[in-house]
Amino acid sequence: MRNLLVIFLGFSNGIIVGSGIVALLTLLDIIPRLAQLTKTYHYITLYENVIILGATLAAFSSLTGVSINFNVYFIIIIGFFMGTFVGMLASALAEVMNVIPVIIRRFKLDGFVIYILYSLVFGKVLGSLIHWVIIH
């Protein structure tokens, strides 16, 4: 009975998180915008399939403990691209929601915009390094 509950909760959480990611990608028009900027609109189906396949494989790997051993240099390259994607996604979300301009107006920080942006970037990088180097 407990195993069925765990399966049900895991499936439910996956549906909710997956729906949220799909809604976010749809809201921000990331895939069509990427295709437009790179002039590769005829590959849009490939982009969508790669995102779905990557998310499915990552979820499977996370849930089953199956792992693939790669060379450390390959892992660094993959990590760089993953970090770039997450950073761009977070920046796009912040831009869509106009978070930074609202904060600057509310707290009257007009002369400190560049410092705010740098602190966001360095905080993200430092947090990621602490997570992957020290904790992991």
Sequence and secondary structure as in RCSB ss.txt:
>XXXX:A:sequence
MRNLLVIFLGFSNGIIVGSGIVALLTLLDIIPRLAQLTKTYHYITLYENVIILGATLAAFSSLTGVSINFNVYFI
IIIGFFMGTFVGMLASALAEVMNVIPVIIRRFKLDGFVIYILYSLVFGKVLGSLIHWVIIH
>XXXX:A:secstr
 HHHHHHHHHHHHHHHHHHHHHHHHHHHTHHHHHHHHTT GGGHHHHHHHHHHHHHHHHHHHHH       HHHH
HHHHHHHHHHHHHHHHHHHHHHTHHHHHHHHTT GGGHHHHHHHHHHHHHHHHHIIIIII 
